[in-house]
Amino acid sequence: MSKQLKVAIIGCGGIANGKHLPSLAKQPEVDLVAFCDIVEERARKAAKEYGTQDAKVFTDYRELLANSDIDVVHVCTPNDSHSEITVAALEAGNHVMCEKPMAKTSEQARAMLEAAKRTGKKLSIAYQNRFRNDSLYLKELCEQGELGDIYLGKALAIRRRAVPTWGVFLDEEKQGGGPLIDIGTHALDLTLWLMDNYEPKSVMGSVFHKLGHRENAANAFGSWDPAEFKVEDSAFGYITMKNGATIILESSWALNVVETGEAKTLLCGTEGGADMKNGLRINGEKNSRLYDTQIDLSSGGVAFFSGEEETDAYREAKAWVQAILEDKEPLVKPEQAFVVTQILEAIYESAKTGKAVYFD
């Protein structure tokens, strides 16, 4: 008989309600028993919609950890509190799923990693784009050697005008940055994972704040307040790995460009290449001829099938729950997420100094 996991949510804002709670609620082995938010009304609303009948509500995560009988904590708070809350939850004896990025700084991320090792509890970071159909299919191809030695990757997270104007997204102190740490982190994680390469050698970075000062700007989420726009509007990184491979990272919330795309990658290997520009496309050479193939990842239109497919968020939650119940490593390992944070931090540092950042 499988164990019923008691799960607590710390931070009941947009990402919790948009991803974590709906996905966890569909896991039969999960009971959502505790909810915490600095705004009590948000925690109560989430508890009413997703919680058990006796679910508890808190406004201080310390009280939740001290007064709740829980197994798992999901941390869905601003970036600057990821480390503090995660370390406390691990040391209280809980497994932790923390929202991306792992932390605001690599020092904070290292504290999380060390706490997980010290306590023996599982820690994973919410990089759900690994669980997409195209990502999982491409990962299989990479592991099978279809692309050969992958020596070039492009990590793409480009929006033309889609600056998030709610919450603390524009607050550098709370978030640590703008599009680079917000959506660039997804593209970088996906690219590193597909390449299976976590040994950076050096990083050069460029960070721009060129459009954020504009009044009444066109924007998918409504015009931003220039006085509150404290982070970059675009950022770019050139990453050289120890084996000589190169990764180019492009991220923006506001950029004068027509072609856009988030959490996408382009890979070039000795035997073939792949890109996610419009769906998943594989290219290569066979019988002295070049080819490219569009991969059909649809359900196939089976007559008796409803057509509903598992979402990446659902798969993420399901895999996380099973990793705990079966005592196995989560798909997103904290050591991998730590490297992502190191590289993001290096891009910001390089942009400030105008010099390359080298890793030991």
Summary of the structure (lengths in Angstrom):
residues: 360
radius of gyration: 20.8
end to end distance: 47.4
largest distance: 67.5
contacts: 1229
relative contact order: 0.15
helix: 35%
strand: 26%
